Amino acid sequence: MTNETIKKGHPKALYTLFATEMWERFSYYGMRALLTLYLTAELANGGFGLNREESLTLYAIFTGLVYLTPILGGWVADNFLGKRKTVYIGGLVMAVGQSLLAASAFLSSSLDAETRLFIFNFGLGVLIIGNGFFKPNISTIVGDFYDDNDPRKDSAFNIFYMGINLGAILGPFIAGALGENVSWGYGYLAASIGMIVGVLWLKMREHSLEQKGLPPNSPEDKFVLDGKDWRDIVIYSIALVLTTLLIIFIWGLLPDNVTSIITYVGFAVGIIGLGYVIFKGTNGSSEWSRMIVILVLAFFNIAFWAGFEQAGGTMNLFAKENTDRLIFGWDVPATWFQNVNPIAILIFAPIFSVMWLKLDAMKFNPRTPIKFAIGLFLGAFAFWIMTQASNAAEGGTLVSPWWLVVVYVVLTLGELMLSPIGLSMITKLAPKKLVSVVMGLWMASFAAGNYLAGMLESILHKYDFQLYPFITMLMLGSGICLVVLSPFLNKAMKGIH
């Protein structure tokens, strides 16, 4: 890559996608900051009155499925609609999902508990499917603007990641504070409005995407979606919401043993189907070699996110129950601790973005597996600190908020070694006609990590293991294994850095 190419900077589309993703993450993280607090809040305070284990289980299922459905969304984009239409559909559907959550809160005094819970679950289901259509495709559109070995690519994904985290700041700050201090419903309504703003922004700036992400077989002179495309977007969006409603209704009528069987069978069919699509779409020794690297790194990605996603679960409850949040006589909302991570991202992501370009120019830029290993080591250090905080809080002692602040900052440094690099890696290593599907596979590793994050506490309790020390050792061991495997993975990447 020439110096001239580097000096050209980034295309305008990057900043269009940056802002669109920012509003989507505002919507998601605003909702996520409220989820466990809303579920555990007493009925008299507009919540559902669930206990800690019940709320963490629901959190695990939701956050796991949120990252699993991108496999479907990636496949639909690659084979039928194109990435751009699929992103619009996902955004509109998620706005409906957030509105349903708001309705479950606003109607708390006028609906019976069963009906209200149905509306809440319906909203979560709609959010899950909408996220699946949105999430993998906006990331792969970013990758479409760069060649595989373009040194700007990792830099671009760091900038894109800043958009994600700017939204992650604004979401808990605005929607979280509204939900926690005014009304749960206003928090979720703010999240819905944020998603609508994101869709409108993309529509206004769509011309900057050039011809990236258009539907298959689009004419050469087409740059924006036309009336027929928007008709399809509206039809698909309505169909997805109604299909989710039907599934939630039928699911509620089935016995528990039947739903368990369907869940396991569905999971198996999904894995087999994904494997078949990848098998049919991957050709030649180089593509298969690179696909193996993706699968190995996806496995280690699970270990990191099983720890990191404690942020919305046990660490969110730790902020609420075990942290001294009184500052100058004002009780800081527990949801605001969720802002430490994205604020740290905004501080450190530009530094990392420049750092990768400088290291590349000096021929010292670490290969992707080593970056992942460093991220896992930083995660292990963060949870060693969290272990000390948990020990200090035993017996009901309220600990300093600086414990959580330091943990979130260290985790953020680990995240920057994995997450934007992982997004960039998929666009480099995946077969060109399978990029969105493989991005969905990558999101599935987040799904497994998120699900494990919510379930770990109850699983480890049965074996008398403490949560935070276990995560410390899990990340440390995973990082060591990845360092050992890195020479083999570097060779398998077939020239891709």
Residue pairs with C-beta under 8 A, 6 or more apart in sequence:
1 147
1 149
1 150
1 151
1 152
5 150
5 152
6 151
6 152
6 357
10 145
10 152
10 155
10 156
10 159
11 145
11 208
11 210
12 208
13 141
13 142
13 145
13 208
13 209
13 210
13 212
14 142
14 145
14 156
14 159
14 160
15 208
16 201
16 202
16 205
16 206
16 208
16 209
17 138
17 141
17 142
17 160
17 163
17 209
18 159
18 160
18 162
18 163
19 163
19 198
19 201
19 205
20 87
20 91
20 138
20 163
20 198
20 199
20 201
20 202
21 138
21 160
21 163
21 164
21 167
21 198
22 163
22 164
22 166
22 167
22 170
22 198
23 167
23 194
23 195
23 197
23 198
23 201
24 91
24 94
24 134
24 138
24 167
24 194
24 195
24 198
25 163
25 164
25 165
25 166
25 167
25 168
25 171
26 167
26 168
26 170
26 171
26 174
26 175
26 191
26 194
26 195
26 198
27 94
27 95
27 98
27 167
27 171
27 175
27 191
27 192
27 194
27 195
27 198
28 66
28 94
28 127
28 131
28 167
28 171
28 191
29 167
29 168
29 171
29 172
29 338
29 342
30 170
30 171
30 172
30 174
30 175
30 176
30 179
30 187
30 188
30 190
30 191
30 194
31 98
31 101
31 127
31 171
31 175
31 187
31 188
31 191
32 63
32 171
32 312
32 338
33 171
33 172
33 175
33 176
33 179
33 312
33 316
33 335
33 338
34 175
34 176
34 179
34 180
34 184
34 187
34 188
34 335
35 55
35 58
35 59
35 62
35 312
36 55
36 56
36 59
36 312
36 313
36 316
36 317
37 47
37 179
37 180
37 316
37 320
37 334
37 335
38 47
38 48
38 105
38 179
38 184
39 47
39 48
39 50
39 54
39 55
39 58
39 59
40 47
40 48
40 49
40 50
40 51
40 52
40 55
40 317
41 47
41 48
41 49
41 184
42 49
43 49
43 108
43 113
46 105
46 108
46 183
46 184
46 185
47 184
48 113
48 117
48 120
50 58
52 317
53 457
53 458
56 313
56 314
56 454
56 455
56 457
56 458
57 454
57 455
57 458
59 312
59 313
59 454
60 313
60 450
60 451
60 452
60 453
60 454
60 455
61 451
61 454
62 124
62 127
62 128
63 309
63 312
63 447
63 450
63 451
63 453
63 454
64 447
64 448
64 450
64 451
64 454
65 128
65 447
66 127
66 128
66 131
66 132
66 447
66 450
67 131
67 135
67 443
67 444
67 445
67 446
67 447
67 449
67 450
68 132
68 270
68 443
68 444
68 447
69 128
69 129
69 131
69 132
69 133
70 131
70 132
70 135
70 136
70 439
70 440
70 443
70 444
71 132
71 136
71 270
71 274
71 437
71 440
71 441
71 443
71 444
72 129
72 132
72 133
72 440
73 86
73 90
73 132
73 133
73 134
73 135
73 136
73 137
73 436
73 440
74 136
74 137
74 140
74 436
74 437
74 438
74 439
74 440
75 277
75 436
75 437
75 440
76 86
76 133
77 83
77 85
77 86
77 133
77 136
77 137
77 140
77 436
78 433
78 434
78 435
78 436
78 437
79 216
80 216
81 89
81 215
81 232
81 236
82 213
82 214
82 215
82 216
82 218
83 137
83 138
83 140
83 141
83 212
83 213
83 436
84 137
84 141
84 206
84 209
84 212
84 213
84 214
84 215
84 225
85 215
85 225
85 229
85 232
85 233
85 236
86 133
86 134
86 137
87 133
87 134
87 137
87 138
87 141
87 202
87 213
88 199
88 202
88 203
88 225
88 233
89 130
89 133
89 134
89 233
89 236
89 237
89 240
90 130
90 131
90 132
90 133
90 134
90 135
90 137
91 130
91 134
91 195
91 196
91 198
91 199
91 202
92 130
92 199
92 233
92 234
92 237
93 126
93 129
93 130
93 133
93 237
93 240
93 241
94 126
94 127
94 130
94 131
94 134
94 195
95 130
95 192
95 195
95 196
95 199
96 126
96 130
96 192
96 237
96 241
97 123
97 124
97 125
97 126
97 127
97 128
97 130
98 123
98 127
98 188
98 189
98 191
98 192
98 195
99 123
99 188
99 189
99 192
100 119
100 120
100 122
100 123
100 126
101 120
101 123
101 124
101 127
101 188
101 191
102 185
102 186
102 187
102 188
102 189
102 191
102 192
103 119
103 123
103 185
104 116
104 117
104 119
104 120
104 123
105 179
105 183
105 184
105 185
105 187
105 188
106 183
106 185
107 116
107 119
108 116
108 184
111 119
118 248
118 252
121 248
122 244
122 245
122 248
125 244
125 247
125 248
126 240
126 241
126 244
129 240
129 243
129 244
130 240
132 440
133 240
135 443
136 436
136 439
136 440
136 442
136 443
137 213
137 436
137 439
139 160
139 423
139 426
139 427
139 439
140 426
140 427
140 435
140 436
140 439
141 209
141 212
141 213
142 156
142 157
142 160
142 423
142 427
143 153
143 157
143 423
143 424
143 426
143 427
143 428
143 435
144 212
144 213
144 427
145 156
145 212
146 152
146 153
146 156
146 427
147 153
148 427
148 428
148 496
149 428
149 495
149 496
149 497
151 356
151 357
151 360
151 361
152 357
153 424
153 427
153 428
154 353
154 356
154 420
154 421
154 424
155 353
155 354
155 356
155 357
156 424
157 420
157 421
157 423
157 424
158 349
158 350
158 352
158 353
158 356
158 416
158 420
159 349
159 350
159 353
160 420
160 423
161 345
161 349
161 416
161 419
161 420
161 423
162 345
162 346
162 349
162 350
164 342
164 345
165 341
165 342
165 343
165 345
165 346
165 349
166 342
166 346
167 194
167 342
168 338
168 339
168 341
168 342
168 345
169 339
169 342
169 343
169 346
170 194
171 191
171 194
171 338
172 335
172 336
172 338
172 339
173 336
173 339
174 190
175 187
175 188
175 190
175 191
175 194
176 187
176 333
176 335
176 336
176 338
177 187
177 333
177 335
177 336
178 186
178 187
178 190
179 185
179 186
179 187
179 188
179 335
180 187
180 333
180 334
180 335
181 333
206 223
206 224
206 225
207 223
207 224
209 223
210 223
211 218
211 220
211 222
211 223
214 222
214 225
215 225
215 229
225 233
251 259
254 262
274 437
274 440
274 441
274 444
277 434
277 437
278 291
278 434
278 437
278 438
278 441
281 431
281 433
281 434
281 437
282 288
282 291
282 431
282 434
283 431
286 494
287 431
289 492
289 493
289 494
290 429
290 430
290 492
290 493
290 494
290 496
291 429
291 430
291 431
291 438
292 492
293 369
293 429
293 489
293 492
293 493
294 425
294 426
294 429
294 430
294 438
294 441
294 442
296 485
296 489
297 368
297 369
297 372
297 422
297 425
297 489
298 441
298 442
298 444
298 445
299 445
300 372
300 376
300 478
300 481
300 482
301 372
301 418
301 422
301 442
301 445
301 446
301 449
302 445
302 448
302 449
302 452
303 376
303 449
303 474
303 475
303 478
304 375
304 376
304 379
304 414
304 415
304 418
304 449
304 475
304 478
305 445
305 446
305 448
305 449
305 450
305 452
305 453
306 448
306 449
306 452
306 453
306 456
306 471
306 474
307 379
307 382
307 383
307 411
307 453
307 471
307 474
307 475
308 379
308 411
308 414
308 415
308 449
308 453
309 449
309 450
309 453
309 454
310 386
310 453
310 456
310 467
310 471
311 338
311 341
311 408
311 411
312 338
313 453
313 454
313 457
314 457
314 467
315 337
315 386
315 404
315 407
316 334
316 335
316 337
316 338
318 389
318 390
318 393
318 404
319 325
319 334
319 337
319 401
319 404
320 334
322 390
322 393
322 397
322 398
322 399
323 334
323 337
323 398
323 399
323 400
323 401
323 403
323 404
324 398
324 399
324 400
324 401
325 331
325 332
325 333
325 334
325 401
326 332
327 401
332 401
337 401
337 404
337 405
337 408
340 404
340 405
340 408
340 409
340 412
341 408
341 411
341 412
341 415
344 408
344 409
344 412
344 413
345 412
345 415
345 416
348 412
348 413
348 416
349 416
349 420
352 416
352 420
356 365
359 365
359 366
360 497
365 497
366 374
367 486
367 489
367 490
367 493
367 497
368 421
368 425
368 489
368 493
368 497
369 482
369 485
369 486
369 489
369 490
370 482
370 483
370 486
371 417
371 418
371 421
372 417
372 418
372 421
372 422
372 482
373 479
373 480
373 482
373 483
373 486
374 414
374 417
374 479
375 414
375 415
375 416
375 417
375 418
375 479
376 414
376 418
376 475
376 476
376 478
376 479
376 482
377 414
377 475
377 476
377 479
378 410
378 411
378 413
378 414
378 417
379 410
379 411
379 414
379 471
379 475
380 472
380 473
380 475
380 476
380 479
381 410
382 407
382 408
382 410
382 411
382 414
383 407
383 468
383 469
383 471
383 472
383 475
384 472
385 403
385 406
385 407
385 410
386 403
386 407
386 468
387 466
387 468
387 469
387 472
388 403
389 399
389 403
389 404
389 407
390 466
390 467
390 468
392 399
392 403
393 399
422 442
423 439
423 442
426 435
426 438
426 439
426 442
427 435
427 439
428 496
429 438
429 493
429 496
430 437
430 438
430 439
431 438
456 467
456 470
456 471
457 467
460 466
460 467
460 470
